[in-house]
Amino acid sequence: MTEFLIKKFVNNYAQTEDAKVRENYGLLSSLTGIACNVLLFAVKLVMGTIAHSISITSDAFNNLSDSASCVVTLLGYKLAAKPADKDHPFGHGRIEYIAALVVSFLILEVGFTFLKDSIGKIRTPEMLNFQIASVIILILSIGVKLWLGLFNKRLGEKINSKVMMAVFADSMGDVITTGATILSLIIFRITGWNIDGVVGIGVALVVMWAGVGIAKDTLEPLIGEAIDPQVYDQIKAFVEKYDGIVGTHDLIVHNYGPGRSMASIHAEVPNDVDIEKSHEIIDRIERDAKQTLGLFLVIHMDPVEMKDENVLKIRKVAEKILRELDPSCSLHDFRIVHGTRQINLVFDMVIPIDYDEERRNELPLLMMERLKQIDNRYECVITVDYEFVAKAEAEE
């Protein structure tokens, strides 16, 4: 069913990085959600009126309010698809994250309200009224919400959308709360025990926990997060596969919304190659990155020594010392400047960003000390860099 709807209503559905295609996915998700919630509202309103059930009628208007998250999704994708302008040169893609954040707040509001009502039921227990019509309507609601949640999850996975994953969590919250209501009614029917309030507190905490998780996941790209290890490896491998590139470092990726990333990287080229030839290679890589990866890539060219045996020998010694001091660190941009009484070793040292200040200061000093032991003329000029890849996630 999901694949049928995608192929029917989303043109060029495989091009998920395209802003217009993402907008159409968002339109499909939103209108489907609105249709499902309006359907549930109408059925519950009619059944509630016929059965004279306040609980069913109230739940009907709850489904009507659920349409709000679908409207937020619709507006989010519409605004995110707006082209870049003079005030927003990198587009409006981050509005998707803001929309997901709004949905997470709606989920938290539902959980908080359910928690408050559940505490009230414990303090002042109410007699439960088991009606078969109510149970049937609740089961119907679970079926529709479960399908809607899985539908949004599938779409969200296809286009890597935090908004749709938030709507999925919202729908699953409804499934859990409705399922808990049915469980309470059945237990009351069989045993006479009224556990509605206790079950409600547990469900409310689960829903609120999901809301907090979505808010956290959404805030990370808005605030600025470490580079995903797969993206890090992909970009480095893409640049380093070209002839004339001998290494890369200092990769930074800026996220301006799904499919709207900008990156900068330093590419090492042999210092004995004509600079215009190296520049031509750099230009080609930047063009290819846009076409192949959909990435606006800016490359800084770093000439490196490839033939001077003395420089290469001392660099290997320095790399060996650094591995012994800390295998998590590395160095680049190594060069030697000879003075009259000293030999300056100039290089950048890459240190994990999660190291504390004491360790950051200690490592360059230890490096200087070890190199000084080899030749007293060595004077180190070390620039400390940091690697912004999320290594912790890579290990998991």
Secondary structure, DSSP 8 states (H G I E B T S, - for coil): -HHHHHHHH-TTTT-TTSHHHHHHHHHHHHHHHHHHHHHHHHHHHHHHHHHT-HHHHHHHHHHHHHHHHHHHHHHHHHHHTS---SS-TT-STTHHHHHHHHHHHHHHHHHHHHHHHHHHHHHS-------HHHHHHHHHHHHHHHHHHHHHHHHHHHHT-HHHHHHHHHHHHHHHHHHHHHHHHHHHHHH----HHHHHHHHHHHHHHHHHHHHHHHHHHHH---B-HHHHHHHHHHHHTSTT--EEEEEEEEESSTT-EEEEEEEEEETTS-HHHHHHHHHHHHHHHHHHT-EEEEEEEEEE--S-HHHHHHHHHHHHHHHHH-TT-EEEEEEEEE-SS-EEEEEEEEEETTS-HHHHHHHHHHHHHHHHHH-TTEEEEEEEEEE-B-HHHHH-
